[in-house]
Amino acid sequence: MSAVDSPDPGGLGHDELPALLTPLVASPSCAGLEVTVFDPDLDPDGALALALTDTLAAALAPALTPPRKE
């Protein structure tokens, strides 16, 4: 992502992040999550912020959805 202070080529893509995060945040051992260094000044049209938000929502939604009662 280019809206960070030190972009690193070859990092995770938006299509890969949910596959990594979803099982991690579903674990009872997961106590928190931190997203760091998003610089909105480097995203003048907000497209990267929207993509990041959509990616995080997709990754976290399964962990935030309460289990169905049967």
PDB file of N, H, CA, C and O in Angstrom:
ATOM      1  N   MET A   1       0.852  -1.174   0.000  1.00  0.00           N
ATOM      2  CA  MET A   1       0.000   0.000   0.000  1.00  0.00           C
ATOM      3  C   MET A   1       0.895   1.232   0.000  1.00  0.00           C
ATOM      4  O   MET A   1       1.879   1.305   0.736  1.00  0.00           O
ATOM      5  N   SER A   2       0.544   2.169  -0.814  1.00  0.00           N
ATOM      6  H   SER A   2      -0.255   2.110  -1.412  1.00  0.00           H
ATOM      7  CA  SER A   2       1.389   3.349  -0.933  1.00  0.00           C
ATOM      8  C   SER A   2       1.088   4.432   0.101  1.00  0.00           C
ATOM      9  O   SER A   2       1.848   5.394   0.212  1.00  0.00           O
ATOM     10  N   ALA A   3       0.002   4.300   0.858  1.00  0.00           N
ATOM     11  H   ALA A   3      -0.615   3.518   0.768  1.00  0.00           H
ATOM     12  CA  ALA A   3      -0.349   5.323   1.848  1.00  0.00           C
ATOM     13  C   ALA A   3       0.239   4.997   3.219  1.00  0.00           C
ATOM     14  O   ALA A   3      -0.448   5.068   4.238  1.00  0.00           O
ATOM     15  N   VAL A   4       1.510   4.642   3.223  1.00  0.00           N
ATOM     16  H   VAL A   4       2.068   4.584   2.395  1.00  0.00           H
ATOM     17  CA  VAL A   4       2.236   4.366   4.461  1.00  0.00           C
ATOM     18  C   VAL A   4       3.567   5.100   4.398  1.00  0.00           C
ATOM     19  O   VAL A   4       3.988   5.548   3.331  1.00  0.00           O
ATOM     20  N   ASP A   5       4.217   5.217   5.530  1.00  0.00           N
ATOM     21  H   ASP A   5       3.875   4.853   6.396  1.00  0.00           H
ATOM     22  CA  ASP A   5       5.481   5.942   5.582  1.00  0.00           C
ATOM     23  C   ASP A   5       6.612   5.218   4.857  1.00  0.00           C
ATOM     24  O   ASP A   5       7.467   5.859   4.246  1.00  0.00           O
ATOM     25  N   SER A   6       6.623   3.904   4.921  1.00  0.00           N
ATOM     26  H   SER A   6       5.929   3.383   5.417  1.00  0.00           H
ATOM     27  CA  SER A   6       7.687   3.116   4.290  1.00  0.00           C
ATOM     28  C   SER A   6       7.078   1.939   3.543  1.00  0.00           C
ATOM     29  O   SER A   6       7.066   0.823   4.062  1.00  0.00           O
ATOM     30  N   PRO A   7       6.568   2.168   2.322  1.00  0.00           N
ATOM     31  CA  PRO A   7       5.982   1.044   1.584  1.00  0.00           C
ATOM     32  C   PRO A   7       7.020  -0.046   1.313  1.00  0.00           C
ATOM     33  O   PRO A   7       8.185   0.240   1.037  1.00  0.00           O
ATOM     34  N   ASP A   8       6.576  -1.290   1.396  1.00  0.00           N
ATOM     35  H   ASP A   8       5.629  -1.522   1.620  1.00  0.00           H
ATOM     36  CA  ASP A   8       7.468  -2.428   1.212  1.00  0.00           C
ATOM     37  C   ASP A   8       6.934  -3.299   0.082  1.00  0.00           C
ATOM     38  O   ASP A   8       5.933  -3.994   0.257  1.00  0.00           O
ATOM     39  N   PRO A   9       7.585  -3.269  -1.062  1.00  0.00           N
ATOM     40  CA  PRO A   9       7.128  -4.121  -2.170  1.00  0.00           C
ATOM     41  C   PRO A   9       7.127  -5.590  -1.764  1.00  0.00           C
ATOM     42  O   PRO A   9       8.018  -6.053  -1.051  1.00  0.00           O
ATOM     43  N   GLY A  10       6.119  -6.310  -2.227  1.00  0.00           N
ATOM     44  H   GLY A  10       5.395  -5.934  -2.806  1.00  0.00           H
ATOM     45  CA  GLY A  10       6.054  -7.737  -1.937  1.00  0.00           C
ATOM     46  C   GLY A  10       5.302  -8.066  -0.665  1.00  0.00           C
ATOM     47  O   GLY A  10       5.286  -9.223  -0.244  1.00  0.00           O
ATOM     48  N   GLY A  11       4.680  -7.081  -0.045  1.00  0.00           N
ATOM     49  H   GLY A  11       4.692  -6.142  -0.387  1.00  0.00           H
ATOM     50  CA  GLY A  11       3.895  -7.341   1.161  1.00  0.00           C
ATOM     51  C   GLY A  11       2.575  -8.016   0.821  1.00  0.00           C
ATOM     52  O   GLY A  11       2.294  -8.304  -0.343  1.00  0.00           O
ATOM     53  N   LEU A  12       1.773  -8.264   1.841  1.00  0.00           N
ATOM     54  H   LEU A  12       2.001  -8.030   2.786  1.00  0.00           H
ATOM     55  CA  LEU A  12       0.471  -8.896   1.636  1.00  0.00           C
ATOM     56  C   LEU A  12      -0.438  -8.000   0.815  1.00  0.00           C
ATOM     57  O   LEU A  12      -0.423  -6.777   0.955  1.00  0.00           O
ATOM     58  N   GLY A  13      -1.227  -8.624  -0.041  1.00  0.00           N
ATOM     59  H   GLY A  13      -1.240  -9.617  -0.155  1.00  0.00           H
ATOM     60  CA  GLY A  13      -2.217  -7.894  -0.818  1.00  0.00           C
ATOM     61  C   GLY A  13      -3.570  -7.924  -0.131  1.00  0.00           C
ATOM     62  O   GLY A  13      -3.788  -8.689   0.808  1.00  0.00           O
ATOM     63  N   HIS A  14      -4.479  -7.079  -0.612  1.00  0.00           N
ATOM     64  H   HIS A  14      -4.302  -6.458  -1.376  1.00  0.00           H
ATOM     65  CA  HIS A  14      -5.830  -7.037  -0.037  1.00  0.00           C
ATOM     66  C   HIS A  14      -6.551  -8.370  -0.187  1.00  0.00           C
ATOM     67  O   HIS A  14      -7.434  -8.683   0.610  1.00  0.00           O
ATOM     68  N   ASP A  15      -6.195  -9.149  -1.181  1.00  0.00           N
ATOM     69  H   ASP A  15      -5.478  -8.895  -1.829  1.00  0.00           H
ATOM     70  CA  ASP A  15      -6.824 -10.454  -1.365  1.00  0.00           C
ATOM     71  C   ASP A  15      -6.239 -11.514  -0.431  1.00  0.00           C
ATOM     72  O   ASP A  15      -6.872 -12.546  -0.208  1.00  0.00           O
ATOM     73  N   GLU A  16      -5.061 -11.284   0.111  1.00  0.00           N
ATOM     74  H   GLU A  16      -4.547 -10.445  -0.070  1.00  0.00           H
ATOM     75  CA  GLU A  16      -4.406 -12.253   0.992  1.00  0.00           C
ATOM     76  C   GLU A  16      -4.659 -11.989   2.476  1.00  0.00           C
ATOM     77  O   GLU A  16      -4.638 -12.920   3.281  1.00  0.00           O
ATOM     78  N   LEU A  17      -4.893 -10.753   2.835  1.00  0.00           N
ATOM     79  H   LEU A  17      -4.910  -9.997   2.181  1.00  0.00           H
ATOM     80  CA  LEU A  17      -5.007 -10.398   4.252  1.00  0.00           C
ATOM     81  C   LEU A  17      -6.176 -11.078   4.966  1.00  0.00           C
ATOM     82  O   LEU A  17      -5.976 -11.577   6.074  1.00  0.00           O
ATOM     83  N   PRO A  18      -7.387 -11.125   4.396  1.00  0.00           N
ATOM     84  CA  PRO A  18      -8.470 -11.827   5.108  1.00  0.00           C
ATOM     85  C   PRO A  18      -8.158 -13.296   5.381  1.00  0.00           C
ATOM     86  O   PRO A  18      -8.507 -13.811   6.443  1.00  0.00           O
ATOM     87  N   ALA A  19      -7.509 -13.973   4.443  1.00  0.00           N
ATOM     88  H   ALA A  19      -7.226 -13.554   3.580  1.00  0.00           H
ATOM     89  CA  ALA A  19      -7.168 -15.383   4.653  1.00  0.00           C
ATOM     90  C   ALA A  19      -6.215 -15.564   5.833  1.00  0.00           C
ATOM     91  O   ALA A  19      -6.247 -16.598   6.501  1.00  0.00           O
ATOM     92  N   LEU A  20      -5.381 -14.581   6.089  1.00  0.00           N
ATOM     93  H   LEU A  20      -5.355 -13.741   5.547  1.00  0.00           H
ATOM     94  CA  LEU A  20      -4.463 -14.631   7.219  1.00  0.00           C
ATOM     95  C   LEU A  20      -5.152 -14.218   8.518  1.00  0.00           C
ATOM     96  O   LEU A  20      -5.039 -14.901   9.535  1.00  0.00           O
ATOM     97  N   LEU A  21      -5.866 -13.093   8.472  1.00  0.00           N
ATOM     98  H   LEU A  21      -5.957 -12.538   7.645  1.00  0.00           H
ATOM     99  CA  LEU A  21      -6.439 -12.528   9.699  1.00  0.00           C
ATOM    100  C   LEU A  21      -7.636 -13.295  10.244  1.00  0.00           C
ATOM    101  O   LEU A  21      -7.769 -13.435  11.459  1.00  0.00           O
ATOM    102  N   THR A  22      -8.511 -13.795   9.371  1.00  0.00           N
ATOM    103  H   THR A  22      -8.403 -13.682   8.384  1.00  0.00           H
ATOM    104  CA  THR A  22      -9.754 -14.416   9.835  1.00  0.00           C
ATOM    105  C   THR A  22      -9.508 -15.528  10.855  1.00  0.00           C
ATOM    106  O   THR A  22     -10.103 -15.492  11.932  1.00  0.00           O
ATOM    107  N   PRO A  23      -8.660 -16.512  10.563  1.00  0.00           N
ATOM    108  CA  PRO A  23      -8.445 -17.545  11.592  1.00  0.00           C
ATOM    109  C   PRO A  23      -7.694 -17.033  12.817  1.00  0.00           C
ATOM    110  O   PRO A  23      -7.896 -17.538  13.922  1.00  0.00           O
ATOM    111  N   LEU A  24      -6.837 -16.046  12.634  1.00  0.00           N
ATOM    112  H   LEU A  24      -6.673 -15.636  11.737  1.00  0.00           H
ATOM    113  CA  LEU A  24      -6.102 -15.526  13.793  1.00  0.00           C
ATOM    114  C   LEU A  24      -7.030 -14.836  14.778  1.00  0.00           C
ATOM    115  O   LEU A  24      -6.934 -15.076  15.981  1.00  0.00           O
ATOM    116  N   VAL A  25      -7.929 -13.979  14.292  1.00  0.00           N
ATOM    117  H   VAL A  25      -8.006 -13.784  13.314  1.00  0.00           H
ATOM    118  CA  VAL A  25      -8.819 -13.270  15.218  1.00  0.00           C
ATOM    119  C   VAL A  25      -9.925 -14.171  15.748  1.00  0.00           C
ATOM    120  O   VAL A  25     -10.555 -13.841  16.753  1.00  0.00           O
ATOM    121  N   ALA A  26     -10.174 -15.299  15.094  1.00  0.00           N
ATOM    122  H   ALA A  26      -9.663 -15.567  14.278  1.00  0.00           H
ATOM    123  CA  ALA A  26     -11.170 -16.254  15.596  1.00  0.00           C
ATOM    124  C   ALA A  26     -10.637 -17.069  16.768  1.00  0.00           C
ATOM    125  O   ALA A  26     -11.411 -17.674  17.510  1.00  0.00           O
ATOM    126  N   SER A  27      -9.339 -17.087  16.932  1.00  0.00           N
ATOM    127  H   SER A  27      -8.711 -16.595  16.329  1.00  0.00           H
ATOM    128  CA  SER A  27      -8.729 -17.873  18.005  1.00  0.00           C
ATOM    129  C   SER A  27      -9.050 -17.270  19.363  1.00  0.00           C
ATOM    130  O   SER A  27      -9.001 -16.051  19.525  1.00  0.00           O
ATOM    131  N   PRO A  28      -9.376 -18.105  20.341  1.00  0.00           N
ATOM    132  CA  PRO A  28      -9.588 -17.595  21.701  1.00  0.00           C
ATOM    133  C   PRO A  28      -8.330 -16.965  22.294  1.00  0.00           C
ATOM    134  O   PRO A  28      -8.408 -16.219  23.271  1.00  0.00           O
ATOM    135  N   SER A  29      -7.193 -17.258  21.717  1.00  0.00           N
ATOM    136  H   SER A  29      -7.129 -17.864  20.924  1.00  0.00           H
ATOM    137  CA  SER A  29      -5.940 -16.676  22.193  1.00  0.00           C
ATOM    138  C   SER A  29      -5.723 -15.251  21.694  1.00  0.00           C
ATOM    139  O   SER A  29      -4.827 -14.557  22.174  1.00  0.00           O
ATOM    140  N   CYS A  30      -6.526 -14.814  20.747  1.00  0.00           N
ATOM    141  H   CYS A  30      -7.255 -15.378  20.357  1.00  0.00           H
ATOM    142  CA  CYS A  30      -6.380 -13.460  20.196  1.00  0.00           C
ATOM    143  C   CYS A  30      -6.983 -12.446  21.169  1.00  0.00           C
ATOM    144  O   CYS A  30      -8.170 -12.503  21.488  1.00  0.00           O
ATOM    145  N   ALA A  31      -6.156 -11.533  21.626  1.00  0.00           N
ATOM    146  H   ALA A  31      -5.192 -11.487  21.368  1.00  0.00           H
ATOM    147  CA  ALA A  31      -6.612 -10.521  22.580  1.00  0.00           C
ATOM    148  C   ALA A  31      -6.756  -9.150  21.953  1.00  0.00           C
ATOM    149  O   ALA A  31      -7.321  -8.252  22.578  1.00  0.00           O
ATOM    150  N   GLY A  32      -6.264  -8.959  20.738  1.00  0.00           N
ATOM    151  H   GLY A  32      -5.805  -9.689  20.231  1.00  0.00           H
ATOM    152  CA  GLY A  32      -6.367  -7.647  20.122  1.00  0.00           C
ATOM    153  C   GLY A  32      -5.718  -7.627  18.755  1.00  0.00           C
ATOM    154  O   GLY A  32      -5.118  -8.602  18.302  1.00  0.00           O
ATOM    155  N   LEU A  33      -5.860  -6.481  18.118  1.00  0.00           N
ATOM    156  H   LEU A  33      -6.348  -5.689  18.485  1.00  0.00           H
ATOM    157  CA  LEU A  33      -5.321  -6.284  16.777  1.00  0.00           C
ATOM    158  C   LEU A  33      -4.978  -4.815  16.641  1.00  0.00           C
ATOM    159  O   LEU A  33      -5.725  -3.951  17.099  1.00  0.00           O
ATOM    160  N   GLU A  34      -3.862  -4.537  16.020  1.00  0.00           N
ATOM    161  H   GLU A  34      -3.256  -5.240  15.648  1.00  0.00           H
ATOM    162  CA  GLU A  34      -3.441  -3.150  15.823  1.00  0.00           C
ATOM    163  C   GLU A  34      -3.128  -2.919  14.350  1.00  0.00           C
ATOM    164  O   GLU A  34      -2.383  -3.678  13.730  1.00  0.00           O
ATOM    165  N   VAL A  35      -3.704  -1.869  13.813  1.00  0.00           N
ATOM    166  H   VAL A  35      -4.308  -1.252  14.317  1.00  0.00           H
ATOM    167  CA  VAL A  35      -3.395  -1.449  12.451  1.00  0.00           C
ATOM    168  C   VAL A  35      -2.577  -0.176  12.576  1.00  0.00           C
ATOM    169  O   VAL A  35      -3.001   0.778  13.229  1.00  0.00           O
ATOM    170  N   THR A  36      -1.422  -0.159  11.962  1.00  0.00           N
ATOM    171  H   THR A  36      -1.077  -0.934  11.432  1.00  0.00           H
ATOM    172  CA  THR A  36      -0.527   0.984  12.134  1.00  0.00           C
ATOM    173  C   THR A  36      -0.171   1.637  10.810  1.00  0.00           C
ATOM    174  O   THR A  36      -0.241   1.013   9.751  1.00  0.00           O
ATOM    175  N   VAL A  37       0.200   2.864  10.887  1.00  0.00           N
ATOM    176  H   VAL A  37       0.257   3.371  11.747  1.00  0.00           H
ATOM    177  CA  VAL A  37       0.809   3.655   9.833  1.00  0.00           C
ATOM    178  C   VAL A  37      -0.007   3.691   8.536  1.00  0.00           C
ATOM    179  O   VAL A  37       0.463   3.265   7.481  1.00  0.00           O
ATOM    180  N   PHE A  38      -1.211   4.197   8.634  1.00  0.00           N
ATOM    181  H   PHE A  38      -1.593   4.543   9.491  1.00  0.00           H
ATOM    182  CA  PHE A  38      -1.942   4.576   7.427  1.00  0.00           C
ATOM    183  C   PHE A  38      -1.907   6.098   7.390  1.00  0.00           C
ATOM    184  O   PHE A  38      -2.337   6.751   8.341  1.00  0.00           O
ATOM    185  N   ASP A  39      -1.403   6.662   6.311  1.00  0.00           N
ATOM    186  H   ASP A  39      -1.053   6.131   5.538  1.00  0.00           H
ATOM    187  CA  ASP A  39      -1.239   8.109   6.206  1.00  0.00           C
ATOM    188  C   ASP A  39      -2.247   8.665   5.201  1.00  0.00           C
ATOM    189  O   ASP A  39      -2.032   8.556   3.994  1.00  0.00           O
ATOM    190  N   PRO A  40      -3.339   9.258   5.678  1.00  0.00           N
ATOM    191  CA  PRO A  40      -4.360   9.765   4.764  1.00  0.00           C
ATOM    192  C   PRO A  40      -3.859  10.881   3.848  1.00  0.00           C
ATOM    193  O   PRO A  40      -4.452  11.127   2.798  1.00  0.00           O
ATOM    194  N   ASP A  41      -2.787  11.551   4.227  1.00  0.00           N
ATOM    195  H   ASP A  41      -2.305  11.351   5.081  1.00  0.00           H
ATOM    196  CA  ASP A  41      -2.210  12.567   3.338  1.00  0.00           C
ATOM    197  C   ASP A  41      -1.676  11.945   2.044  1.00  0.00           C
ATOM    198  O   ASP A  41      -1.547  12.630   1.029  1.00  0.00           O
ATOM    199  N   LEU A  42      -1.370  10.657   2.084  1.00  0.00           N
ATOM    200  H   LEU A  42      -1.474  10.101   2.908  1.00  0.00           H
ATOM    201  CA  LEU A  42      -0.869   9.955   0.907  1.00  0.00           C
ATOM    202  C   LEU A  42      -1.994   9.266   0.129  1.00  0.00           C
ATOM    203  O   LEU A  42      -1.739   8.501  -0.802  1.00  0.00           O
ATOM    204  N   ASP A  43      -3.236   9.544   0.519  1.00  0.00           N
ATOM    205  H   ASP A  43      -3.443  10.165   1.274  1.00  0.00           H
ATOM    206  CA  ASP A  43      -4.414   8.944  -0.116  1.00  0.00           C
ATOM    207  C   ASP A  43      -5.449  10.042  -0.385  1.00  0.00           C
ATOM    208  O   ASP A  43      -6.524  10.036   0.214  1.00  0.00           O
ATOM    209  N   PRO A  44      -5.133  10.979  -1.278  1.00  0.00           N
ATOM    210  CA  PRO A  44      -5.982  12.159  -1.452  1.00  0.00           C
ATOM    211  C   PRO A  44      -7.425  11.868  -1.880  1.00  0.00           C
ATOM    212  O   PRO A  44      -8.330  12.626  -1.528  1.00  0.00           O
ATOM    213  N   ASP A  45      -7.656  10.794  -2.626  1.00  0.00           N
ATOM    214  H   ASP A  45      -6.921  10.178  -2.912  1.00  0.00           H
ATOM    215  CA  ASP A  45      -9.027  10.515  -3.048  1.00  0.00           C
ATOM    216  C   ASP A  45      -9.736   9.506  -2.150  1.00  0.00           C
ATOM    217  O   ASP A  45     -10.913   9.217  -2.367  1.00  0.00           O
ATOM    218  N   GLY A  46      -9.051   8.966  -1.151  1.00  0.00           N
ATOM    219  H   GLY A  46      -8.095   9.201  -0.975  1.00  0.00           H
ATOM    220  CA  GLY A  46      -9.655   8.049  -0.194  1.00  0.00           C
ATOM    221  C   GLY A  46      -9.817   6.623  -0.693  1.00  0.00           C
ATOM    222  O   GLY A  46     -10.389   5.790   0.010  1.00  0.00           O
ATOM    223  N   ALA A  47      -9.333   6.324  -1.876  1.00  0.00           N
ATOM    224  H   ALA A  47      -8.868   7.001  -2.448  1.00  0.00           H
ATOM    225  CA  ALA A  47      -9.494   4.978  -2.437  1.00  0.00           C
ATOM    226  C   ALA A  47      -8.760   3.916  -1.616  1.00  0.00           C
ATOM    227  O   ALA A  47      -9.275   2.814  -1.426  1.00  0.00           O
ATOM    228  N   LEU A  48      -7.563   4.241  -1.130  1.00  0.00           N
ATOM    229  H   LEU A  48      -7.145   5.136  -1.285  1.00  0.00           H
ATOM    230  CA  LEU A  48      -6.812   3.266  -0.344  1.00  0.00           C
ATOM    231  C   LEU A  48      -7.452   3.047   1.026  1.00  0.00           C
ATOM    232  O   LEU A  48      -7.458   1.929   1.540  1.00  0.00           O
ATOM    233  N   ALA A  49      -7.985   4.106   1.610  1.00  0.00           N
ATOM    234  H   ALA A  49      -7.980   5.015   1.193  1.00  0.00           H
ATOM    235  CA  ALA A  49      -8.687   3.966   2.898  1.00  0.00           C
ATOM    236  C   ALA A  49      -9.910   3.070   2.734  1.00  0.00           C
ATOM    237  O   ALA A  49     -10.179   2.224   3.588  1.00  0.00           O
ATOM    238  N   LEU A  50     -10.645   3.248   1.652  1.00  0.00           N
ATOM    239  H   LEU A  50     -10.426   3.934   0.958  1.00  0.00           H
ATOM    240  CA  LEU A  50     -11.820   2.416   1.397  1.00  0.00           C
ATOM    241  C   LEU A  50     -11.416   0.960   1.201  1.00  0.00           C
ATOM    242  O   LEU A  50     -12.054   0.059   1.746  1.00  0.00           O
ATOM    243  N   ALA A  51     -10.364   0.727   0.427  1.00  0.00           N
ATOM    244  H   ALA A  51      -9.846   1.459  -0.016  1.00  0.00           H
ATOM    245  CA  ALA A  51      -9.901  -0.644   0.208  1.00  0.00           C
ATOM    246  C   ALA A  51      -9.450  -1.283   1.521  1.00  0.00           C
ATOM    247  O   ALA A  51      -9.752  -2.448   1.779  1.00  0.00           O
ATOM    248  N   LEU A  52      -8.734  -0.534   2.346  1.00  0.00           N
ATOM    249  H   LEU A  52      -8.488   0.413   2.137  1.00  0.00           H
ATOM    250  CA  LEU A  52      -8.280  -1.060   3.633  1.00  0.00           C
ATOM    251  C   LEU A  52      -9.462  -1.370   4.539  1.00  0.00           C
ATOM    252  O   LEU A  52      -9.493  -2.418   5.183  1.00  0.00           O
ATOM    253  N   THR A  53     -10.422  -0.474   4.593  1.00  0.00           N
ATOM    254  H   THR A  53     -10.396   0.378   4.070  1.00  0.00           H
ATOM    255  CA  THR A  53     -11.613  -0.693   5.421  1.00  0.00           C
ATOM    256  C   THR A  53     -12.378  -1.932   4.959  1.00  0.00           C
ATOM    257  O   THR A  53     -12.785  -2.755   5.779  1.00  0.00           O
ATOM    258  N   ASP A  54     -12.570  -2.061   3.657  1.00  0.00           N
ATOM    259  H   ASP A  54     -12.239  -1.392   2.991  1.00  0.00           H
ATOM    260  CA  ASP A  54     -13.272  -3.235   3.125  1.00  0.00           C
ATOM    261  C   ASP A  54     -12.517  -4.526   3.439  1.00  0.00           C
ATOM    262  O   ASP A  54     -13.124  -5.537   3.794  1.00  0.00           O
ATOM    263  N   THR A  55     -11.206  -4.487   3.308  1.00  0.00           N
ATOM    264  H   THR A  55     -10.713  -3.666   3.020  1.00  0.00           H
ATOM    265  CA  THR A  55     -10.387  -5.667   3.592  1.00  0.00           C
ATOM    266  C   THR A  55     -10.476  -6.059   5.060  1.00  0.00           C
ATOM    267  O   THR A  55     -10.653  -7.233   5.382  1.00  0.00           O
ATOM    268  N   LEU A  56     -10.355  -5.078   5.950  1.00  0.00           N
ATOM    269  H   LEU A  56     -10.211  -4.124   5.689  1.00  0.00           H
ATOM    270  CA  LEU A  56     -10.439  -5.386   7.389  1.00  0.00           C
ATOM    271  C   LEU A  56     -11.833  -5.865   7.774  1.00  0.00           C
ATOM    272  O   LEU A  56     -11.966  -6.778   8.589  1.00  0.00           O
ATOM    273  N   ALA A  57     -12.864  -5.270   7.208  1.00  0.00           N
ATOM    274  H   ALA A  57     -12.756  -4.528   6.546  1.00  0.00           H
ATOM    275  CA  ALA A  57     -14.231  -5.707   7.499  1.00  0.00           C
ATOM    276  C   ALA A  57     -14.435  -7.155   7.059  1.00  0.00           C
ATOM    277  O   ALA A  57     -15.045  -7.942   7.784  1.00  0.00           O
ATOM    278  N   ALA A  58     -13.935  -7.507   5.888  1.00  0.00           N
ATOM    279  H   ALA A  58     -13.440  -6.868   5.300  1.00  0.00           H
ATOM    280  CA  ALA A  58     -14.062  -8.886   5.402  1.00  0.00           C
ATOM    281  C   ALA A  58     -13.310  -9.854   6.308  1.00  0.00           C
ATOM    282  O   ALA A  58     -13.786 -10.958   6.572  1.00  0.00           O
ATOM    283  N   ALA A  59     -12.154  -9.449   6.779  1.00  0.00           N
ATOM    284  H   ALA A  59     -11.767  -8.552   6.565  1.00  0.00           H
ATOM    285  CA  ALA A  59     -11.341 -10.323   7.625  1.00  0.00           C
ATOM    286  C   ALA A  59     -11.917 -10.485   9.022  1.00  0.00           C
ATOM    287  O   ALA A  59     -11.826 -11.564   9.607  1.00  0.00           O
ATOM    288  N   LEU A  60     -12.507  -9.428   9.562  1.00  0.00           N
ATOM    289  H   LEU A  60     -12.581  -8.552   9.087  1.00  0.00           H
ATOM    290  CA  LEU A  60     -12.966  -9.450  10.954  1.00  0.00           C
ATOM    291  C   LEU A  60     -14.421  -9.869  11.115  1.00  0.00           C
ATOM    292  O   LEU A  60     -14.814 -10.298  12.200  1.00  0.00           O
ATOM    293  N   ALA A  61     -15.219  -9.758  10.079  1.00  0.00           N
ATOM    294  H   ALA A  61     -14.900  -9.409   9.198  1.00  0.00           H
ATOM    295  CA  ALA A  61     -16.654 -10.047  10.182  1.00  0.00           C
ATOM    296  C   ALA A  61     -16.949 -11.430  10.762  1.00  0.00           C
ATOM    297  O   ALA A  61     -17.809 -11.537  11.636  1.00  0.00           O
ATOM    298  N   PRO A  62     -16.275 -12.495  10.315  1.00  0.00           N
ATOM    299  CA  PRO A  62     -16.601 -13.796  10.894  1.00  0.00           C
ATOM    300  C   PRO A  62     -16.365 -13.871  12.404  1.00  0.00           C
ATOM    301  O   PRO A  62     -17.110 -14.552  13.108  1.00  0.00           O
ATOM    302  N   ALA A  63     -15.358 -13.193  12.901  1.00  0.00           N
ATOM    303  H   ALA A  63     -14.752 -12.639  12.328  1.00  0.00           H
ATOM    304  CA  ALA A  63     -15.064 -13.224  14.339  1.00  0.00           C
ATOM    305  C   ALA A  63     -16.048 -12.384  15.134  1.00  0.00           C
ATOM    306  O   ALA A  63     -16.242 -12.626  16.326  1.00  0.00           O
ATOM    307  N   LEU A  64     -16.675 -11.401  14.495  1.00  0.00           N
ATOM    308  H   LEU A  64     -16.518 -11.205  13.527  1.00  0.00           H
ATOM    309  CA  LEU A  64     -17.598 -10.505  15.195  1.00  0.00           C
ATOM    310  C   LEU A  64     -19.039 -10.970  15.119  1.00  0.00           C
ATOM    311  O   LEU A  64     -19.894 -10.461  15.844  1.00  0.00           O
ATOM    312  N   THR A  65     -19.319 -11.931  14.249  1.00  0.00           N
ATOM    313  H   THR A  65     -18.625 -12.345  13.659  1.00  0.00           H
ATOM    314  CA  THR A  65     -20.677 -12.437  14.090  1.00  0.00           C
ATOM    315  C   THR A  65     -20.955 -13.443  15.189  1.00  0.00           C
ATOM    316  O   THR A  65     -20.243 -14.439  15.313  1.00  0.00           O
ATOM    317  N   PRO A  66     -22.004 -13.190  16.006  1.00  0.00           N
ATOM    318  CA  PRO A  66     -22.285 -14.147  17.074  1.00  0.00           C
ATOM    319  C   PRO A  66     -22.723 -15.503  16.507  1.00  0.00           C
ATOM    320  O   PRO A  66     -23.362 -15.557  15.456  1.00  0.00           O
ATOM    321  N   PRO A  67     -22.386 -16.587  17.192  1.00  0.00           N
ATOM    322  CA  PRO A  67     -22.799 -17.891  16.702  1.00  0.00           C
ATOM    323  C   PRO A  67     -24.317 -18.034  16.716  1.00  0.00           C
ATOM    324  O   PRO A  67     -24.999 -17.494  17.587  1.00  0.00           O
ATOM    325  N   ARG A  68     -24.828 -18.768  15.741  1.00  0.00           N
ATOM    326  H   ARG A  68     -24.274 -19.207  15.033  1.00  0.00           H
ATOM    327  CA  ARG A  68     -26.285 -18.992  15.670  1.00  0.00           C
ATOM    328  C   ARG A  68     -26.709 -19.970  16.733  1.00  0.00           C
ATOM    329  O   ARG A  68     -26.017 -20.954  16.993  1.00  0.00           O
ATOM    330  N   LYS A  69     -27.846 -19.706  17.350  1.00  0.00           N
ATOM    331  H   LYS A  69     -28.408 -18.907  17.138  1.00  0.00           H
ATOM    332  CA  LYS A  69     -28.429 -20.644  18.323  1.00  0.00           C
ATOM    333  C   LYS A  69     -29.312 -21.617  17.551  1.00  0.00           C
ATOM    334  O   LYS A  69     -30.144 -21.219  16.735  1.00  0.00           O
ATOM    335  N   GLU A  70     -29.113 -22.880  17.826  1.00  0.00           N
ATOM    336  H   GLU A  70     -28.438 -23.203  18.489  1.00  0.00           H
ATOM    337  CA  GLU A  70     -29.911 -23.880  17.110  1.00  0.00           C
ATOM    338  C   GLU A  70     -30.905 -24.512  18.039  1.00  0.00           C
ATOM    339  O   GLU A  70     -31.672 -25.381  17.624  1.00  0.00           O
TER     340      GLU A  70
END
